[in-house]
Amino acid sequence: MNRAKKFMADTFAGGSMYESAAKIYPREISGTFNSLRRLAVFVLLGLYYILPWINLGDRQALLFDLPARQFHIFGLTLWPQDFPYLALLLIVAALTLFFVTALAGRLWCGYACPQTVWTEVFIWMEQWTEGKRSARIKLDRGPWTLNKVLRKSAKQILWISFAAFTGFTFVGFFTPIRDLSTSVVTGGLGSWETFWIVFYGFATYGNAGYLREQVCKYMCPYARFQSAMFDKDTLIISYHEDRGEPRGKRRRGSDYKAAGLGTCVDCNKCVQVCPTGIDIREGLQYECIACAACIDACNEVMDRLDYPRNLISYTTDNAAHGKKVKVLRPRIMVYAVLLSILFTTVGISLANRTPLIVDVIRDRNSLFREIGSNLIENSYTLKIINQSNEPQDFRISVSGLTHAELDGMPELVHAKGGEVLSLPTRVRVPRTDTNGVSNISFTVESVTQSDLSITEKSRFLGPSK
């Protein structure tokens, strides 16, 4: 209660309820996990920037063509009718994240999250232009000199250029990137392309350049609900207090045990290399993204002092307390079973997916028409979607009523790859073969691909006898 009163008194006395976060200057580090992070950055950014430039035939291999409502994914074309695949994909992505988190903690955050990957590149550019950690701190605290202006300007040029190229590449997944690059060079960019290049580039510049760890700590919901997926056998980064405490400075080669000290020399390198600025020695914290920079830093110090490595290491809560670690536990098995079912379902569904959609729409403006004294006619519109990337020739027939004939339909219908056809047609039946409402079927079969055929049912209306 006294602390609350003091806080309120300080606030109304002119104090601030908000304290701006101090800038974090991550220290440069080398080691096994740092090499793995760098590899992940190069692989993931390589995929991001290279994939739009890969073509299959005359089309971009990975293109989300929103105006045409077609998603081209390495030879597979998905349409709005394939929306269930998108829903399944989102479910699979969510379950995979839950599975990886329950099993391996926040490895996604430390190695593969876009925020982490792009922030790493922006920090590299900052190091190239402003120097190492101590030099960057000194530069920011010093007055504005010509050297400071040149270094800050060089950093901004790199940041803005890289962010703009990132925004350009992002739009290249939705607009053919070769056409987009031509439009950029000739100044023919459309308003929407311009907006999204600027928007996504600015988001990259702001999130990776300035916000950085603030996104992970305050904006990302994953950091808040991850604890619900953790258990005592989840992989985490932990400081082994039983080995490190009591911490303290010592001379190299001295007997730290005789001095009553642990192996932690209190050098604070684990804090200096942390991209979110936490002290892992204070225990597991939601800000920890499991990047293992602190492990590399601590192992480097331990090697120099000839102490055992892994004072800070990947471990589990049970392992840290000498208990048996259970990898196969109920939640892991449930996630694994669900993922197996979903992957199998999607795989079988895609394997059996028919690259042809047929829809029959009956003309609702009239029940039927009498042609002469012997024929009854109904009008229909056939929607045919060729979902394959190859042209197809189709033969259309009608069945269900004796002597039913199609009128106004050519013998063969040609559809280009990805083309949507809207074909008006009429079905004529002798009056003697009709009696009120009858069921008929339209069959669309490919002449080009013999095993491709679809039959759709509809109704034929005629006078009752």
C-alpha positions in Angstrom: 0.0 0.0 0.0 2.8 2.4 0.9 4.5 1.7 -2.5 1.3 2.4 -4.3 0.8 5.7 -2.5 4.4 6.7 -3.3 3.9 5.8 -7.0 0.8 7.9 -7.1 2.4 10.8 -5.3 5.4 10.7 -7.7 3.2 10.6 -10.7 1.0 13.6 -9.7 4.1 15.5 -8.6 5.3 15.6 -12.2 6.8 12.1 -12.7 6.1 10.1 -15.8 4.0 6.9 -16.0 6.0 5.8 -19.0 9.8 5.3 -19.2 11.2 5.0 -22.7 13.2 1.8 -23.3 17.0 2.3 -23.3 18.6 1.3 -26.6 20.2 -2.1 -26.6 23.6 -2.5 -28.2 24.1 -6.3 -28.8 27.7 -7.3 -28.6 29.4 -9.2 -31.4 29.9 -12.9 -30.7 31.1 -16.0 -32.4 30.4 -19.6 -31.7 28.4 -22.6 -32.8 24.9 -21.2 -32.3 25.9 -17.8 -33.8 27.0 -19.8 -36.9 23.7 -21.6 -37.0 21.8 -18.3 -36.8 23.8 -16.8 -39.6 23.2 -19.9 -41.7 19.4 -19.6 -41.0 19.5 -16.0 -42.0 21.2 -16.7 -45.3 19.0 -19.6 -46.2 15.7 -17.9 -45.3 16.5 -14.6 -46.9 17.9 -16.4 -49.9 14.6 -18.2 -50.3 12.7 -15.0 -49.9 14.6 -12.9 -52.4 15.3 -15.7 -55.0 12.0 -17.6 -55.2 10.1 -14.8 -57.1 12.7 -14.9 -59.9 12.3 -18.6 -60.5 10.1 -19.5 -63.5 8.4 -22.7 -64.5 7.7 -22.6 -68.2 6.4 -19.1 -69.0 5.0 -18.4 -65.6 6.5 -17.4 -62.3 6.8 -20.5 -60.1 5.5 -18.8 -57.0 2.9 -16.2 -57.7 -0.3 -15.2 -55.8 -2.2 -13.6 -58.6 -5.0 -11.8 -56.7 -6.7 -10.1 -59.7 -7.0 -13.4 -61.5 -7.8 -15.2 -58.2 -5.1 -17.8 -58.9 -2.3 -19.0 -56.6 0.5 -20.6 -58.6 2.7 -22.7 -56.4 5.4 -24.6 -58.3 3.1 -26.0 -61.0 0.0 -26.3 -58.8 -2.7 -23.7 -59.4 -5.2 -23.0 -56.6 -8.4 -21.2 -57.1 -10.9 -19.6 -54.7 -12.8 -22.9 -54.8 -9.7 -24.4 -53.1 -10.1 -22.2 -50.0 -10.3 -25.3 -47.7 -6.6 -25.9 -48.5 -5.8 -22.5 -47.2 -7.8 -23.2 -44.0 -6.0 -26.5 -43.6 -2.6 -24.8 -44.2 -3.3 -22.3 -41.4 -4.3 -25.1 -39.0 -1.2 -27.0 -39.9 1.0 -23.9 -39.3 -0.6 -23.3 -35.9 -0.3 -26.9 -34.8 3.3 -27.1 -36.0 4.1 -24.0 -34.0 2.5 -25.5 -30.9 4.3 -28.8 -31.5 7.7 -27.1 -31.9 7.1 -24.8 -28.9 6.1 -27.7 -26.6 9.1 -29.7 -27.7 11.9 -27.2 -28.3 10.7 -23.9 -26.7 11.2 -20.7 -28.7 13.7 -22.0 -31.3 11.3 -20.5 -33.9 11.8 -17.1 -32.4 15.6 -17.4 -32.1 16.3 -18.7 -35.6 13.4 -18.4 -38.1 11.1 -15.6 -37.1 11.0 -12.9 -39.7 11.5 -10.2 -37.0 14.6 -12.0 -35.8 16.0 -12.6 -39.3 15.6 -9.1 -40.6 16.7 -7.5 -37.3 19.9 -9.6 -37.5 20.7 -8.1 -41.0 20.0 -4.6 -39.8 22.3 -5.1 -36.9 25.0 -6.3 -39.3 24.6 -3.2 -41.4 24.8 -1.1 -38.2 28.0 -2.8 -37.2 29.6 -2.3 -40.7 28.9 1.4 -40.6 29.2 2.4 -36.9 31.7 -0.2 -35.6 31.6 -2.6 -32.7 29.4 -2.2 -29.6 31.7 0.1 -27.7 32.2 2.3 -30.8 28.4 2.5 -31.4 27.8 3.5 -27.8 30.5 6.2 -27.9 29.2 7.4 -31.3 25.6 7.8 -30.0 26.7 9.6 -26.8 29.1 11.9 -28.6 28.4 15.2 -30.3 27.4 15.5 -33.9 30.6 15.6 -35.9 31.3 15.0 -39.6 32.3 11.4 -38.8 29.1 10.8 -37.0 27.0 12.3 -39.8 28.8 10.2 -42.4 28.5 7.0 -40.4 24.8 7.6 -39.6 24.0 8.5 -43.2 25.8 5.4 -44.5 23.7 3.3 -42.1 20.5 4.9 -43.2 21.3 4.5 -46.9 21.9 0.8 -46.3 18.8 0.4 -44.2 16.4 2.3 -46.6 17.8 0.5 -49.7 17.5 -2.9 -48.1 14.0 -2.2 -46.8 12.9 -0.9 -50.2 14.2 -4.0 -51.9 12.4 -6.1 -49.3 9.1 -4.3 -50.1 9.7 -4.7 -53.8 10.3 -8.4 -53.4 7.2 -8.8 -51.3 5.0 -7.2 -54.0 6.9 -9.5 -56.5 5.0 -12.5 -55.0 1.7 -10.9 -56.1 2.7 -9.1 -59.3 5.1 -10.9 -61.8 8.4 -9.6 -60.5 9.9 -9.2 -64.0 7.0 -6.9 -65.0 7.3 -5.2 -61.7 11.0 -4.5 -62.1 10.3 -3.1 -65.6 7.6 -0.8 -64.2 10.1 0.4 -61.5 12.7 1.3 -64.1 10.3 3.0 -66.5 8.3 4.7 -63.8 5.1 2.9 -64.6 4.3 1.5 -61.2 0.6 1.4 -60.3 -0.8 3.0 -57.2 -1.3 -0.3 -55.4 2.1 -1.6 -56.1 3.6 1.7 -55.0 1.6 1.6 -51.8 2.6 -1.9 -50.8 6.3 -1.5 -51.7 6.4 1.6 -49.5 4.2 0.1 -46.7 6.1 -3.2 -46.4 9.5 -1.5 -46.8 8.6 1.0 -44.1 7.4 -1.8 -41.8 10.7 -3.6 -42.3 12.7 -0.4 -41.7 10.8 0.4 -38.5 10.5 -3.1 -37.0 14.0 -4.3 -37.8 15.8 -1.0 -37.6 14.3 0.7 -34.6 11.7 -1.3 -32.7 13.7 -4.6 -32.7 13.3 -6.3 -29.3 10.3 -4.1 -28.5 8.3 -6.1 -31.1 9.3 -9.4 -29.4 8.6 -8.1 -25.9 5.5 -6.0 -26.3 3.9 -6.5 -29.7 4.2 -10.2 -30.4 1.4 -12.2 -28.8 3.5 -15.4 -29.0 5.7 -14.2 -26.2 2.6 -13.9 -23.9 0.9 -17.3 -24.5 4.1 -19.4 -24.9 4.1 -20.3 -21.2 0.8 -22.2 -21.7 2.7 -24.5 -24.1 5.7 -25.0 -21.9 6.2 -27.8 -19.4 9.1 -29.1 -17.3 10.4 -31.1 -20.3 10.4 -28.2 -22.8 13.8 -27.2 -24.1 14.8 -23.8 -22.7 18.0 -21.8 -22.1 19.0 -22.0 -18.5 21.8 -20.7 -16.2 23.1 -23.5 -14.0 23.1 -21.7 -10.7 24.5 -24.6 -8.8 27.8 -24.3 -10.8 27.9 -20.5 -11.2 27.0 -19.2 -7.8 28.3 -17.4 -5.9 29.5 -15.3 -8.9 32.4 -12.9 -8.7 35.6 -11.6 -10.2 38.9 -13.5 -9.8 42.4 -13.7 -11.3 43.0 -16.1 -14.1 44.5 -19.3 -12.7 43.4 -18.6 -9.1 41.6 -21.3 -7.1 38.0 -20.0 -7.2 36.8 -22.8 -5.1 39.1 -21.9 -2.2 37.7 -18.3 -2.5 34.2 -19.7 -2.2 33.2 -18.7 -5.7 31.3 -20.5 -8.5 32.4 -20.6 -12.1 30.5 -17.4 -13.1 33.0 -14.5 -13.3 30.2 -11.9 -13.5 31.6 -10.5 -16.7 28.1 -9.7 -18.0 28.9 -10.8 -21.5 25.7 -12.9 -21.5 23.7 -9.7 -21.0 25.7 -7.7 -23.5 25.1 -10.2 -26.4 21.4 -10.7 -25.6 19.3 -9.0 -28.4 16.5 -8.4 -25.9 18.8 -7.2 -23.1 17.9 -9.6 -20.4 20.0 -11.4 -17.8 19.5 -15.1 -18.2 21.0 -15.6 -14.8 17.8 -14.3 -13.3 15.9 -17.3 -14.6 13.6 -18.0 -17.5 11.9 -14.8 -18.8 9.3 -14.4 -21.5 11.7 -11.9 -23.3 14.1 -14.8 -24.0 13.9 -15.8 -27.6 16.2 -18.8 -27.3 18.8 -17.5 -29.7 21.6 -19.0 -27.6 23.9 -15.9 -28.0 24.5 -16.0 -24.2 25.6 -19.7 -24.5 28.3 -18.8 -27.1 29.4 -15.8 -25.0 29.6 -17.8 -21.8 31.4 -20.8 -23.4 34.0 -18.4 -24.8 34.8 -17.1 -21.3 34.8 -20.6 -19.9 37.3 -21.7 -22.6 39.5 -18.8 -21.8 39.6 -19.7 -18.1 39.8 -23.4 -18.7 36.5 -24.0 -16.9 33.8 -26.6 -17.9 31.6 -25.3 -20.7 27.8 -24.9 -20.7 27.4 -22.9 -17.6 24.5 -21.6 -19.7 23.0 -24.2 -22.0 20.0 -25.6 -23.7 18.3 -27.8 -21.1 14.9 -28.6 -19.6 13.6 -27.8 -16.1 13.6 -31.5 -15.2 17.2 -32.0 -16.5 18.4 -29.0 -14.6 17.1 -30.5 -11.4 18.5 -34.0 -12.1 15.2 -35.5 -13.1 14.4 -37.8 -16.0 13.5 -36.1 -19.2 10.4 -37.3 -21.0 10.4 -36.5 -24.7 7.3 -38.5 -25.6 4.7 -37.0 -23.4 0.9 -36.7 -23.9 0.8 -33.2 -25.5 3.7 -34.0 -27.8 1.9 -37.2 -28.9 -1.4 -35.4 -29.5 0.2 -32.7 -31.6 2.2 -35.4 -33.6 -1.0 -37.4 -34.3 -3.0 -34.4 -35.3 -0.2 -33.2 -37.6 0.1 -36.6 -39.2 -3.6 -36.8 -39.8 -3.6 -33.3 -41.3 -0.6 -33.8 -43.5 -2.0 -37.1 -44.8 -5.4 -35.5 -45.5 -3.9 -32.6 -47.4 -1.6 -35.0 -49.3 -4.3 -37.4 -50.4 -6.6 -34.5 -51.2 -4.1 -32.8 -53.4 -3.1 -36.1 -55.1 -6.8 -36.7 -56.0 -7.6 -33.1 -56.8 -9.3 -32.8 -60.2 -8.0 -29.9 -62.3 -11.5 -29.2 -63.6 -14.5 -27.5 -62.0 -17.9 -27.6 -63.6 -21.0 -25.7 -62.4 -24.4 -25.8 -64.1 -26.7 -22.8 -63.6 -30.2 -23.1 -64.8 -32.0 -20.0 -66.2 -34.4 -19.0 -63.5 -36.2 -16.3 -65.6 -38.4 -18.9 -67.3 -39.7 -22.3 -66.4 -39.5 -23.7 -69.9 -40.2 -22.8 -73.5 -42.3 -24.7 -76.0 -40.6 -25.1 -79.4 -43.2 -25.9 -82.0 -45.7 -28.5 -80.9 -43.3 -31.2 -79.9 -40.2 -29.8 -78.2 -39.7 -28.4 -74.6 -36.6 -26.3 -74.0 -34.7 -25.2 -70.9 -31.8 -22.7 -70.8 -28.6 -23.2 -68.8 -25.2 -21.6 -68.3 -22.2 -24.0 -67.9 -19.2 -22.6 -65.9 -16.1 -24.6 -66.8 -12.8 -23.8 -65.0 -9.7 -25.4 -66.4 -7.5 -25.5 -63.2 -4.5 -27.0 -65.0 -1.8 -25.0 -66.6 -2.2 -26.8 -69.9 -4.9 -26.1 -72.6 -7.7 -28.6 -72.7 -10.4 -29.6 -75.3 -13.7 -30.7 -73.8 -16.7 -32.6 -75.1 -20.0 -31.8 -73.4 -23.0 -34.2 -73.3 -26.4 -34.4 -71.5 -28.1 -37.5 -70.2 -31.0 -38.4 -67.9 -33.9 -37.9 -70.4 -34.5 -40.0 -73.5 -33.7 -38.1 -76.7 -32.3 -35.0 -74.8 -30.1 -32.9 -77.0 -27.9 -29.9 -76.6 -28.5 -26.9 -78.8 -26.0 -24.1 -79.3 -23.0 -26.0 -78.0 -20.0 -26.7 -80.3 -18.7 -30.3 -80.7 -15.5 -29.4 -78.8 -14.9 -26.6 -76.4 -11.3 -25.3 -76.0 -10.1 -23.9 -72.7 -6.6 -22.4 -72.1 -4.7 -23.2 -69.0 -6.3 -21.5 -66.1 -9.2 -20.2 -68.2 -12.8 -19.8 -67.0 -15.5 -20.4 -69.6 -19.1 -19.3 -69.4 -21.1 -21.2 -71.9 -24.8 -20.6 -72.5 -26.6 -23.7 -73.8 -30.1 -25.0 -74.3 -31.5 -28.5 -73.7 -34.3 -29.7 -75.9 -36.5 -32.7 -75.1 -39.5 -34.1 -76.9 -42.7 -33.3 -75.1 -43.6 -36.9 -74.7 -40.4 -37.5 -72.6 -41.1 -34.9 -70.0 -43.4 -34.9 -67.0 -43.0 -32.0 -64.6 -39.5 -31.9 -63.0 -36.9 -34.3 -64.2 -33.3 -34.9 -63.3 -30.7 -34.5 -66.0 -26.9 -34.6 -65.9 -24.2 -32.7 -67.9 -21.0 -34.5 -68.5 -17.8 -32.6 -69.4 -15.0 -34.8 -70.5 -11.5 -33.9 -71.7 -10.4 -35.0 -75.1 -6.8 -34.1 -74.3 -6.7 -36.0 -71.0 -8.8 -39.1 -71.3 -9.2 -39.8 -67.5 -10.5 -36.2 -66.8 -14.3 -36.1 -66.6 -16.9 -34.5 -64.4 -20.7 -35.0 -64.3 -22.9 -32.4 -62.7 -26.6 -32.8 -62.0 -29.4 -30.3 -62.7 -33.2 -30.1 -63.3 -35.3 -30.0 -66.4 -38.7 -28.5 -66.2 -41.6 -29.4 -68.5 -45.4 -29.5 -68.6 -47.0 -32.2 -66.5 -49.0 -34.8 -68.2 
